[in-house]
Every structure is written in structure tokens, then in C-alpha cells.
Amino acid sequence: MTALEAWTPSPNLPKERVSFAGVGHDEMVARAQALAPALKERARHTETLRRMPEETERDLHREGLFRVAQPARVGGAELDLGIFVDLCAEIARVCPSTAWNLGNLAAHHWMLGYFPPAAQNEIWDVSADTLMATSLAFPCGSARPVDGGFLLAGRWPFASGVDNCDWTMLAATVREKGEIVDHRFLLLHRSQYEIIDTWHALGLCGTGSKDVAAQELFVPLYRTIPVEAFAGGEHQGQAVNPGPLFRLPMLAVGSHVLSGVALGCAEGAYRRYVEAARRRNTTYSATPVGSFQAVQIKLAEAAALIDCAGLMMREDCRHAMANARSGKRASLRDKLCYRRNAAWSVRLCRSAVDILMELSGAGGLASAGEMPRYFRDAHAISAHIIYSFDVQGTLFGQHELQIAGPPPLL
């Protein structure tokens, strides 16, 4: 027993317990579409606030969008992996920052489903709507085994959406006698860590991806999980969550949790440019912009890049779910392909936005405009190491060429 077993949830959480089990993929996407106008109106405010507004959090809770990958046993929709691509793309067309937080926080319900059942119950028994942040920076946290658990300390960057969360999952390197013996995720309640306001960013400004710091504190074993549990094999969470979603190699396919943000960002930029170009004339000659063949060709190129990216993302999700349903464990090559394809598809989306920004000319430079936001956000998304094609391509190339490299955490 610990004092945190009686923790009080955030006042922003819904008061009534609602089940979204049985709500399908298309219905969840339709709910996101219905919210889009309000989220578009708040996009600039979200950037200025530098975090998710409380009214946006309440809207996403009400529609069940945070719970699309939560186990059905606690009222989650437990949808297939592809929901992340479609849901995040829908929201990112109007506000990539909100889509980034939605994808992250929804994925953490999925992630919690791999933890020991005691940890799941401790959180979801209080509120199935509980939000959890995370930081995947293993070197930033230091843990050492003690009787019954671990002592943890560190300072972690990029905890997206942490201001809206009651708990945070923090990655740490576990050492004994100076030697690395494990890599783990550890759950901390908001009373156990400090949020440090470091998020003053060029892109994804509204994600509130701040630092989290903790002094040396005890974390019981049941609130921790080894990184290997997310590799697609057996884990303790399967005792209560046996579905195919919880048989996926999360650390490999997890890159598609947020790849849809890049897709929606590019689609939003494309839609914004086409709407403007249909009625825009050049400043000096009053010639319709759309009459230039160069514009037509570049627009076709951007559209092709976006369509190819979407096909690649969705095919990876379909492939991963088919494997999980058949009981086939993903090979290392499969995992490296998922990572490679996510990075490549995000690069395609960024390239499309670059084309559209260039086509926008001086008219697209207004700092408060939508096109600069899409441009900044597209580059911020692709800056994430999971979407670095140099990193993910190197891992894939080493495997194909049978060249030994540092083992990826997959």
C-alpha cells in the first residue's frame, strides 16, 4: 500500500465514467471532424499558450478521442493502430500541436495496457480518463534496484502535454555497481515530479513539451516495466489485455502514433494553398496564380508526396495488425521497416509543405498566418529523432548489409 493509491484526479477529467467500447474507427474520425472548426479557431491561442488549452482537453475527453487505444475492459475503444494515423491527420489539418498531444496522450493509454495489472488498476480504477505524459529519454533518468522497486532521479526533456496530466511515464537507465543492467519505464504521479517550463519552440509551439525533474524517490516494482515488454513478445499486461493491439511491437510501430500529424499538417497546408490560389492573382500583373504551368506541376508534386506518405503509413499499420492477429511475431526487419517507413513518410510530408510554402510567395510570410504554422510544425515534427531518416535509414541499412551496429531498443 502507498499513499498514492488514494490520489485525486485532475478537475478537468469528466465526472461521470463513460464507456467507448464498441465505438468504431469511422465514428471516432467523424467525432474529430466535428471538433475541427473549434480547434481551428483555437490554433493561434494554443500556440500562444504553449500548451493544450483546458477547453480543448475537455472537448477531446467528451468525444472519447484520448481513449481510442485504451483496453475495452476499462471502457476504451481498443481500435487498431491505424486510428492514430487517421485521427491525428484529421486534427493536424487545423492544429498540428493539438494533434501531437492527442496522439501522444492517447498512445499512453495503450502503453499502460502493457504494464502490470496492478499499475493499470491503480490509475484506471480512479478514472479511466486519466492522462499520462512520457519522456523516452533513457539516458536522462537514472534508476537503481532496491528492495521492492527502484530509486529514480533525473531530468527529462520533451514531456509533451505534461501540464494536462496526472501521471508521467519516465524512461531510465538502470545501473547496478556502475554497470547498465536494464532500461525501464517508471510511473510517477504528478506530486512526485517538477514541471520546468522550457518549451519556447519554433514549431509545435502548443504542445507544452516541457522538462520534468525528480529527486531520488522510490518507485514500486509494479509501477515499472522493462523496455523489452514493448518488443512484441510476452508481457504482464496480456493477462488482462489479450487483444492484438497489445501484441504489437510498440517501440517499432509507435512511430506511426504521430506520423499522422505530419500527414495532416501537409494536407492542411495543401488545402490552404489550393483555396487561396483559386482566387489569387499576382501582385504585379494581376495574372491568376493558378494559370502558371509551374504552379500546376508543383501542386501535383506536393499532392503526390502527400498521397504516397499516407499510403505508406496506413499500409504499415495494416501489416502490423495482420501480423498481431495471426500470432506472428514481428521480425527485426519488420520493425526496422516500420521505423524506416515512418521517417520516410514524414520526410515526404515535410517536402510537400516546403513546396507549398515556396508557392505561397510573399503572401505566405505573415507570421500569424496558417501557412507559416504548417511550415514550422512540419519541420518540428521531422526534427524528432524517430523521424530522422539518417538515423532510421542507417539502422535498416546496417541490418540489410549484415553490419554490426548498436542494438536498437526495438
SULDA-V969572 format. One record per residue. N is the residue number from 0. RES is the residue in three letters. PHI is phi in whole degrees, 0 to 359 (* if undefined). Layout:
BEGIN
N/RES/PHI, N/RES/PHI
END
This chain:
BEGIN
0/MET/*, 1/THR/227, 2/ALA/298, 3/LEU/283, 4/GLU/293, 5/ALA/248, 6/TRP/296, 7/THR/261, 8/PRO/287, 9/SER/303, 10/PRO/293, 11/ASN/280, 12/LEU/286, 13/PRO/303, 14/LYS/283, 15/GLU/260, 16/ARG/276, 17/VAL/240, 18/SER/262, 19/PHE/248, 20/ALA/300, 21/GLY/95, 22/VAL/284, 23/GLY/274, 24/HIS/304, 25/ASP/296, 26/GLU/294, 27/MET/295, 28/VAL/294, 29/ALA/297, 30/ARG/295, 31/ALA/295, 32/GLN/300, 33/ALA/294, 34/LEU/279, 35/ALA/306, 36/PRO/301, 37/ALA/292, 38/LEU/291, 39/LYS/296, 40/GLU/297, 41/ARG/268, 42/ALA/302, 43/ARG/292, 44/HIS/298, 45/THR/299, 46/GLU/297, 47/THR/295, 48/LEU/291, 49/ARG/70, 50/ARG/197, 51/MET/289, 52/PRO/296, 53/GLU/297, 54/GLU/293, 55/THR/291, 56/GLU/303, 57/ARG/296, 58/ASP/298, 59/LEU/292, 60/HIS/297, 61/ARG/303, 62/GLU/274, 63/GLY/78, 64/LEU/288, 65/PHE/291, 66/ARG/250, 67/VAL/293, 68/ALA/245, 69/GLN/284, 70/PRO/304, 71/ALA/297, 72/ARG/296, 73/VAL/249, 74/GLY/97, 75/GLY/279, 76/ALA/282, 77/GLU/47, 78/LEU/275, 79/ASP/293, 80/LEU/306, 81/GLY/300, 82/ILE/300, 83/PHE/295, 84/VAL/298, 85/ASP/289, 86/LEU/291, 87/CYS/294, 88/ALA/297, 89/GLU/300, 90/ILE/285, 91/ALA/293, 92/ARG/298, 93/VAL/247, 94/CYS/202, 95/PRO/303, 96/SER/299, 97/THR/296, 98/ALA/297, 99/TRP/299, 100/ASN/292, 101/LEU/299, 102/GLY/300, 103/ASN/299, 104/LEU/289, 105/ALA/293, 106/ALA/294, 107/HIS/285, 108/HIS/294, 109/TRP/299, 110/MET/299, 111/LEU/298, 112/GLY/295, 113/TYR/269, 114/PHE/290, 115/PRO/306, 116/PRO/308, 117/ALA/298, 118/ALA/290, 119/GLN/302, 120/ASN/294, 121/GLU/301, 122/ILE/272, 123/TRP/284, 124/ASP/292, 125/VAL/282, 126/SER/201, 127/ALA/290, 128/ASP/267, 129/THR/309, 130/LEU/261, 131/MET/229, 132/ALA/267, 133/THR/201, 134/SER/224, 135/LEU/267, 136/ALA/276, 137/PHE/303, 138/PRO/293, 139/CYS/277, 140/GLY/243, 141/SER/238, 142/ALA/233, 143/ARG/224, 144/PRO/294, 145/VAL/222, 146/ASP/301, 147/GLY/86, 148/GLY/169, 149/PHE/219, 150/LEU/261, 151/LEU/237, 152/ALA/208, 153/GLY/156, 154/ARG/223, 155/TRP/244, 156/PRO/266, 157/PHE/60, 158/ALA/272, 159/SER/301, 160/GLY/73, 161/VAL/298, 162/ASP/297, 163/ASN/267, 164/CYS/249, 165/ASP/267, 166/TRP/225, 167/THR/221, 168/MET/261, 169/LEU/245, 170/ALA/275, 171/ALA/211, 172/THR/268, 173/VAL/263, 174/ARG/235, 175/GLU/230, 176/LYS/53, 177/GLY/83, 178/GLU/257, 179/ILE/287, 180/VAL/241, 181/ASP/191, 182/HIS/234, 183/ARG/223, 184/PHE/256, 185/LEU/232, 186/LEU/269, 187/LEU/236, 188/HIS/281, 189/ARG/299, 190/SER/285, 191/GLN/257, 192/TYR/223, 193/GLU/255, 194/ILE/265, 195/ILE/250, 196/ASP/282, 197/THR/250, 198/TRP/272, 199/HIS/237, 200/ALA/242, 201/LEU/282, 202/GLY/227, 203/LEU/49, 204/CYS/299, 205/GLY/268, 206/THR/272, 207/GLY/57, 208/SER/278, 209/LYS/271, 210/ASP/279, 211/VAL/232, 212/ALA/230, 213/ALA/220, 214/GLN/282, 215/GLU/302, 216/LEU/216, 217/PHE/273, 218/VAL/237, 219/PRO/297, 220/LEU/305, 221/TYR/290, 222/ARG/266, 223/THR/229, 224/ILE/208, 225/PRO/287, 226/VAL/301, 227/GLU/298, 228/ALA/296, 229/PHE/263, 230/ALA/271, 231/GLY/100, 232/GLY/255, 233/GLU/284, 234/HIS/206, 235/GLN/294, 236/GLY/296, 237/GLN/294, 238/ALA/299, 239/VAL/242, 240/ASN/233, 241/PRO/275, 242/GLY/294, 243/PRO/297, 244/LEU/302, 245/PHE/265, 246/ARG/250, 247/LEU/285, 248/PRO/281, 249/MET/302, 250/LEU/290, 251/ALA/268, 252/VAL/278, 253/GLY/300, 254/SER/295, 255/HIS/273, 256/VAL/298, 257/LEU/244, 258/SER/298, 259/GLY/297, 260/VAL/296, 261/ALA/296, 262/LEU/298, 263/GLY/295, 264/CYS/300, 265/ALA/293, 266/GLU/295, 267/GLY/295, 268/ALA/296, 269/TYR/297, 270/ARG/299, 271/ARG/297, 272/TYR/292, 273/VAL/299, 274/GLU/300, 275/ALA/287, 276/ALA/292, 277/ARG/295, 278/ARG/239, 279/ARG/260, 280/ASN/247, 281/THR/294, 282/THR/292, 283/TYR/267, 284/SER/243, 285/ALA/63, 286/THR/283, 287/PRO/302, 288/VAL/302, 289/GLY/292, 290/SER/281, 291/PHE/281, 292/GLN/299, 293/ALA/299, 294/VAL/295, 295/GLN/299, 296/ILE/293, 297/LYS/296, 298/LEU/295, 299/ALA/297, 300/GLU/296, 301/ALA/298, 302/ALA/296, 303/ALA/295, 304/LEU/299, 305/ILE/295, 306/ASP/297, 307/CYS/297, 308/ALA/299, 309/GLY/298, 310/LEU/298, 311/MET/294, 312/MET/300, 313/ARG/290, 314/GLU/293, 315/ASP/301, 316/CYS/296, 317/ARG/298, 318/HIS/298, 319/ALA/296, 320/MET/292, 321/ALA/298, 322/ASN/300, 323/ALA/297, 324/ARG/293, 325/SER/279, 326/GLY/85, 327/LYS/278, 328/ARG/277, 329/ALA/299, 330/SER/283, 331/LEU/299, 332/ARG/296, 333/ASP/304, 334/LYS/297, 335/LEU/293, 336/CYS/294, 337/TYR/301, 338/ARG/295, 339/ARG/301, 340/ASN/293, 341/ALA/297, 342/ALA/296, 343/TRP/292, 344/SER/294, 345/VAL/294, 346/ARG/298, 347/LEU/300, 348/CYS/296, 349/ARG/298, 350/SER/298, 351/ALA/297, 352/VAL/295, 353/ASP/300, 354/ILE/298, 355/LEU/293, 356/MET/295, 357/GLU/295, 358/LEU/296, 359/SER/291, 360/GLY/61, 361/ALA/296, 362/GLY/293, 363/GLY/264, 364/LEU/268, 365/ALA/301, 366/SER/298, 367/ALA/271, 368/GLY/281, 369/GLU/286, 370/MET/298, 371/PRO/300, 372/ARG/294, 373/TYR/300, 374/PHE/297, 375/ARG/295, 376/ASP/291, 377/ALA/300, 378/HIS/286, 379/ALA/293, 380/ILE/299, 381/SER/289, 382/ALA/283, 383/HIS/297, 384/ILE/300, 385/ILE/294, 386/TYR/252, 387/SER/281, 388/PHE/292, 389/ASP/299, 390/VAL/288, 391/GLN/290, 392/GLY/294, 393/THR/297, 394/LEU/298, 395/PHE/295, 396/GLY/297, 397/GLN/298, 398/HIS/295, 399/GLU/297, 400/LEU/267, 401/GLN/56, 402/ILE/257, 403/ALA/293, 404/GLY/218, 405/PRO/298, 406/PRO/293, 407/PRO/288, 408/LEU/278, 409/LEU/237
END
